[in-house]
């Protein structure tokens, strides 16, 4: 959405007001929606360098890197906050916003959840600007949406919880709330922040089902303090990271019978046993009415291709990175009675994300270097492929 800001000199400056990315299922940094095909996140120089020196073989398994933008916190006359990005030069034209904007979905859901009571303190304000005509300067219709309850209350893991009754994953809202709070307390309003621009890897899906997997047996980077190192080692030891090299960091799976997403967060994933992990994978592939058997082979095929690529990358260690498995919860209408699509292989996507602690020969930290491919990541991929194969054989 295009907004107009005013500089000290009174000149209009076109900006893009960022929306929370509704399909963020894991992580702790706030991911924002820049446009329909692009998301952005706070820039970490180590991650930027990784994308800029990305091996060609890995490009099909990572989001497309689109550069960086400048973002600043903007406060209106009533003290309401939003993040505004200075748009790329090639995006100076009209910024089209769907009438089914993400902000609308947030507002409708939160109205149902929190009611219209004015007693709670507004933590966040979302502002939506629809581009109605060719010129952004004269085409703004604004609606203001308030969030009046802590987002964390939406992510309870009990039967019939709020998150499972809603049509979006609230984890991203929680991350965004924390990010805005930190920006408010630690930085002045006009402070410029750099964000990475990345491909929105779920833009083509109607109901994106996403599994966020923390890969490897070690999660701390080489630059971690002793306290942080001990904390991450404890998390790995107490979860499936130690015995499988992979743990669930978040997921959403569309339930066709109830027409909403079933959501799980990282705390759910940490508590799973090996058998619980297997059951969770089964749940991720179940649409509420049946197991999506037709997805198992294409997912395994892509995971095996990724495994081959990782084995060929000497010196890389993908500490604390995640792997996304994505498919569409909206099945093609031509599905046959046997549950398979007559249109060929089902569309699935495998993407590696989050490289703030990735290290490799020639990266920022020459004090620590490794030989050969990442054994923890390979261990996790091999176990993941085997468990999916077991699910396929068992059915």
N, C-alpha and C positions, 0 to 999 in steps of 0.2 A: 504494500500500500504506500502511496506517495503522500507525504505530508510536507507542509511548509514550515520552516523554522526562520527565525529572524536573527540576523547577526547584530552586533553592537552598532553597526553603521546603519541599521535599519533595512538592509538589503535582504530580499527573500532568498532562502537557500533550500533547495529541494532535498528531501531526505526520505529514507524508507523506514517506516516504523516496523520494528521486528515483532513478529508474533512468536509465542512459544511453539515449539515443534511438538505436535500432539502424539507423535509415535516414538518418542524417546522412552525406552523401556529400562535402561540401565545407565550406569555412569554417574558421575557427580557434577560435572561441568554442565552448565545450561546450554542446550542446543536450541537455536532459534531458526525460524523459517524466514529466509530472505525473499525468495519467490517460490513459485510452484515447483521448480526443479533444483533449488539451491537451499542448503542450510548453512548456518555459520555457528562457530563456537569460539570461545576465548582462545587467543593465539598463545601457544607454548612453543618457544623457538625450536626445541628439539623435535617436536612433531612437524613443524614447518619444514625443517631441514630434511626430515625423512621423506616427506611428499616430494620435495624438490629434487631428491636424488634417488627416487624410487626405481628399483630394477624393473625393466620392461616386462619380465615374466610375471611380476606381481600386480601389474596395473589392472588386470581383469578381476582381481580379487580385492581391490580397494576402491573407495569412492574417488571419482575424478576430482583432482585438486584444481580449484578455480582462482587461486590467488588470495589476497587479503583485502579487508575493508576497514575503515575507521568507524567506530561506534562511540556514541556518547550518551550519557544519561540526561534525559530532558524532564524538567518539572514544569507543570503548567501553573496557572495563577492560583489554583486551589491546592497545590502541593502534590498532585498526582504524578506518578513516575512512569516513564516509558524509555525504552532503548531505541535510539534512532541511528541508522547507518547512513553514511554518505555514500550514495550509490555509485556503481561503476560507470565510467563515461559511456560505455555502450548501452547502459540501461537508463539513459536520461529520458527516454520517451515515456508514454503513459504506462503506469503500472497497473495491470489488470488484477482485480481481486474478485474471486468467485463469490456469488451471492451466498454460497454455503461456506463462507470463510471459517477458518479454524477458530477465530475469536468468537464467532457466533455460537459455535458448538460449545466452547468453554462457558460462555455466558449462560446458555440455556441449561447446561448441566449444573452449574453452580447455583443458579436460581432455584432449581429443584432441590438441591442439596442443602443450601443454607437459608432458603426462604428470603423474604424481603425485610427482615428485621434490621433496623439501623443501629442496634445496640453494640454489635461487634465492630472492632476497629478494622477499617479497610486496609488489608496488607498490600494488595496489589491493584492497580487499575489497568484494564486493557482498553485501548482505544482503537476503534476500527474506522478506517477511511476507505470508502468505496470510490473507485475511479469511474465517474459517470460519463465524462466527455473526454475529448482529445487532450485538453490542456489541464494538467494536474493542478495548476494554480487556481482554477475556477471549478474544479470538479469534486470537491470534497463533501461527503455527507458523513458526519461523525456520530458515532454512538459510543457511549462510555459504559464499561462493564466493570463491576466491582467483585472482588473476591473477599468474602467476609469471614472466612474460617481457615484455620491452618490446613494446608493441603495434605499434610501427613495423615490427617484423620480420614482421608479418602482411601488410604492404601492399607487398611486393616486386612488381616489375612484370615478372617473368620467366615464361616459359611453364610452366604447371603450378604456379603459385605458391600459397601458402597461401590468399590472399584469394579466389582463384577456385575453391577447393575447399570454401569455407564458405558457410553459408546466411545470412550477414549481412555488412554492410559494416563493417570494423574502423576506418574513419576516425574515427567518433564516439568510439570507445574511446580512440583516441590523443589526441583533443582533451580528453576528460574526464580522462585521466591527467595531462596537462599542467596542466589547470585545478586539480585537487586538489593537485598538487605546489606550484603557485604559492600557493594558499590556505594550505597548511601552512607555507610558509616566510615569507610576507609578512603574515599576519594571525593574531591570536589565535583560539583555538578557538571562542569564543562570539560572535565578531564577526558582526553581522547584515549580510547582503548582499541587495540588491534584485534580483529577476529579473522579466523580462517574461513574461507568460502569453500564448501565442499558439495559435491553432488548429493541431491536428495535421492537416496537409493530406493525409496519406496513410493516415489511419485506416480509410478505407473500402475500401482495396485489399488483396487477399489477398497478392499478391507485387508490391509497388510498384516499378516501374521508374522511375528518377529520373535526369534529366540536369540538372546544375548548371552553368549558363553564366554566366560573368563578362561583363557587358555594358558596352559603350562602349569608346572609344579611350583614355580616361584613367581611372586607378584611384585616384589620390591625392585626398584631400579638401583643401579650402581651408586647413585647419589643419595640414597636414603639414609637417614640418621639411624643410629642404633635402636632408638625407640620405635621408629617406624618399621624398621627391618623386623624387629621382634614381633610387632603387631601383625604384620602381613604373614610372617611365618606361622604364627598361631592360627590365623584364619585358614591358611592352606592346610595345616595339620588337622584342623577340626572339620574339614569339609572334603568334598570329593576331589579337590585340587590335588591333594597328596596321593591318593590311590588311583585316580583316573587321569590326572593332568587336565581336568576340565571341570568347571562348575557353572551352574546357572546364575546369571547376574540379573535376569529379568526376562519377562516374556509377555506377549499378548497373543491370544488365539481367538479368532472370531467364531462365535457360537451361532450357527445358522438358525437353530430352533428358537433362540431367545433374542437374536438380532443385536448382540452386543459382544464386546471383547471380554474374555476372561483374562485377568491380569495377575501376574505374580512379580514380586520384587526380589532384590538381592538377598534380603534377610530370609526369605523362603528358600532360596537356592543354597544358602550356607548350611541350612539344617538338614539337607537331604543326605540319606545314605546312598550307597551304590544302587540298591534296589529302588529307592525313592527317585534317584536320578533317572533310572530307566523308565519308571512310571511317568515322570514328568515329561520325558521325551515323547512317550506315547500320548500323553495329554495334549502336547503341543501339536500333534498331528491329528487330533480328533476334533471334529467340528461340532460336537454336541449330539450328532446323530450317527456318525460313522467314522472309522479310521480312514484317513486319506491315503490309502495304500499306494495310489499312483504316484505319490510324492517321494516315496522311499528310494526308488532307484535313481531318479535324477539328483536327489540330494547327495546320495552316496557317490555318484559319479563325479559331482563337482568337488566333494571333499577329497576324493582320491586324486583329482587333478591338482588341488591345492597342496596336498601332501607331497606330491612330486615336486612342486615348485619350492616348497619350504626346504625339502631335502637338498635342493640345488643351491641354496643361499648360504654360503659359508660366512661365518662371523656374526650373523644376525642373531639377536636375542630379543624376543618380542615381549619383554616383561610388562605385565599388567594390561596387555592389549586384549581386545575382545574379538569374537567372531560372531557375525550375524548370519542366521539362517532365515530366509524370507520366502514366503509364498502368499498367494492371494486366497483369502478366506471366502471370496465370492467365486464359486465354481462356475465353469462355462456352462451355458444353457444346454449345450449339445451332449452333456454327459449321458452315457449309456446306462442301462439298467444294472450293469455290472459294476458301476461306480467309477468307470474310467472315461476319460475324455476322448471323443472320436477325433479331436483336433490334433492329436499327436502328443508329444511329451509335455507334461505339465511344466509351467514356468516356475522355476525356483531360482533363488539367488544366494550366493555365499559371498560375504564381504568381511574383510578384516578392517577393524577401526581402532582408534585410540592408541597413538604411538608416542605419547609423551615420555615414555621410559624405554623406548626401543633404542638399542645400541648396535653398532656395526663398525667395521673397520673404516676409518675416515670420518666417523661421526664426532660429535662435540667432545667426547671424553676419550682421549687417547691413553689415559692412564689405565684403562681396563679394556682388554681385547680378548676375543674368543676365537677358537678354531672350530671349523666344521659347522654344520647346521644346528638349529636350536633343538636339543634333545627333549626338553619338557613340552614344547609345542607339538613335536612329532608324536610323543607319547599320548598326548591328549587327543590328537586327530585320529590316531590308530584305534584308541578305545572308543571314541565317538562313532567311527565307522562300524566297528564291531557290534556295538549295542544296537545301532540302526539295523544292521544285518540280522541280529537276533530277533528284533521286533518283526522284521519282514518274514523270517523263517517261522516264528511262533504263530503268526497269523495265517 
